[in-house]
Amino acid sequence: MGCDAANDTYIRLHSDERGICRIYQMSIDEREWKLWREGEPFPQRFTATISEDGNTITGRWEKAPDGQTWQIDFNSRPPQGHAVALARSS
């Protein structure tokens, strides 16, 4: 994850063992975290809610295989007792 402070934008670079590499746009505030990308093979987005105490993030990944109709790819929640640390700008 990275920040372009001059433009107040964030990005996330993703790569995995399948050889997939993607760039996601990102936004985050005290209660919501979003990632999204357009492009092949299909658009994707992640939307998550941050708990009031800041210790739990619950979200879901969605994809639009036809480029328009969104469907849940998978849900995401950290294991019970797993601490989540978020960097907050001051």
C-alpha positions in Angstrom: 0.0 0.0 0.0 1.2 3.5 -0.7 0.1 7.1 -0.6 0.6 9.9 -3.1 0.4 12.8 -0.6 0.5 15.4 -3.4 -2.8 14.0 -4.9 -4.3 12.6 -1.6 -4.7 9.2 -3.3 -3.8 5.6 -2.2 -2.9 2.5 -4.1 -2.4 -1.2 -3.3 -0.2 -3.4 -5.4 -1.2 -7.1 -5.5 0.7 -10.1 -6.7 0.3 -13.8 -5.9 1.7 -17.3 -6.5 -0.6 -17.6 -9.6 1.4 -14.9 -11.3 -1.5 -12.4 -11.0 -0.4 -8.7 -10.6 -2.9 -5.9 -10.2 -3.1 -2.3 -9.1 -6.0 -1.2 -6.9 -7.2 2.3 -6.1 -7.8 2.7 -2.4 -9.7 4.9 0.1 -9.9 4.6 3.8 -11.3 6.6 6.7 -12.2 5.8 10.3 -15.1 3.6 9.4 -14.7 2.4 5.8 -12.0 0.9 3.6 -12.4 0.4 -0.1 -10.3 -1.0 -2.9 -11.3 -1.1 -6.6 -9.9 -1.7 -10.1 -11.2 -1.7 -13.6 -9.7 -3.8 -16.4 -9.2 -7.4 -17.6 -10.2 -10.0 -16.8 -13.0 -8.2 -14.9 -13.6 -5.2 -12.5 -13.2 -5.9 -8.8 -13.9 -4.1 -5.6 -13.5 -4.6 -1.9 -15.8 -2.8 0.6 -15.2 -3.1 4.4 -16.6 -1.6 7.6 -14.2 -0.8 10.5 -15.6 -1.4 13.9 -16.1 1.5 16.3 -13.2 0.3 18.4 -11.0 0.0 15.3 -10.2 -3.7 16.1 -12.2 -5.5 13.5 -12.6 -5.1 9.7 -15.5 -7.0 8.1 -15.8 -6.8 4.3 -16.4 -8.5 1.0 -14.8 -8.8 -2.4 -17.0 -8.4 -5.4 -16.4 -9.0 -9.1 -18.2 -8.1 -12.3 -17.4 -10.8 -14.8 -19.6 -9.2 -17.5 -18.2 -5.7 -16.6 -21.5 -4.5 -15.2 -23.2 -6.9 -12.8 -21.6 -7.2 -9.4 -21.5 -10.5 -7.5 -19.9 -11.5 -4.3 -16.5 -13.1 -4.8 -15.9 -13.8 -1.1 -16.4 -12.3 2.3 -13.5 -11.3 4.6 -13.2 -11.1 8.3 -10.1 -11.6 10.4 -9.9 -14.6 12.8 -11.4 -14.0 16.3 -8.9 -12.2 18.5 -6.8 -11.0 15.5 -5.7 -7.4 16.0 -6.0 -5.0 13.1 -3.7 -2.0 13.0 -4.6 1.0 10.8 -2.3 3.9 10.1 -4.3 7.1 10.5 -3.0 10.4 9.3 -2.8 13.3 11.7 
